[in-house]
Amino acid sequence: MLRTLTAACMHTALNLFALIALAELARQDRDHTR
């Protein structure tokens, strides 16, 4: 039970991290084109 919960939390955290990293890259991309 606890292992499944931890795995789910890690999975969610990784997804969030990926989203933030992609957003940051996109923002930097737009800054360069300006």
CYANA upper distance limits for C-alpha pairs under 8 A (distance plus 0.5 A):
  1 MET  CA      5 LEU  CA      6.81
  2 LEU  CA      6 THR  CA      6.61
  3 ARG  CA      7 ALA  CA      6.61
  4 THR  CA      8 ALA  CA      6.64
  5 LEU  CA      9 CYS  CA      6.69
  6 THR  CA     10 MET  CA      6.64
  7 ALA  CA     11 HIS  CA      6.56
  8 ALA  CA     12 THR  CA      6.66
  9 CYS  CA     13 ALA  CA      6.56
 10 MET  CA     14 LEU  CA      6.56
 11 HIS  CA     15 ASN  CA      6.76
 12 THR  CA     16 LEU  CA      6.67
 13 ALA  CA     17 PHE  CA      6.58
 14 LEU  CA     18 ALA  CA      6.62
 15 ASN  CA     19 LEU  CA      6.71
 16 LEU  CA     20 ILE  CA      6.68
 17 PHE  CA     21 ALA  CA      6.58
 18 ALA  CA     22 LEU  CA      6.61
 19 LEU  CA     23 ALA  CA      6.63
 20 ILE  CA     24 GLU  CA      6.60
 21 ALA  CA     25 LEU  CA      6.69
 22 LEU  CA     26 ALA  CA      6.63
 23 ALA  CA     27 ARG  CA      6.63
 24 GLU  CA     28 GLN  CA      6.73
 25 LEU  CA     29 ASP  CA      6.59
 26 ALA  CA     30 ARG  CA      6.83
 27 ARG  CA     31 ASP  CA      6.82
 28 GLN  CA     32 HIS  CA      6.83
 29 ASP  CA     33 THR  CA      7.03
 30 ARG  CA     34 ARG  CA      6.98
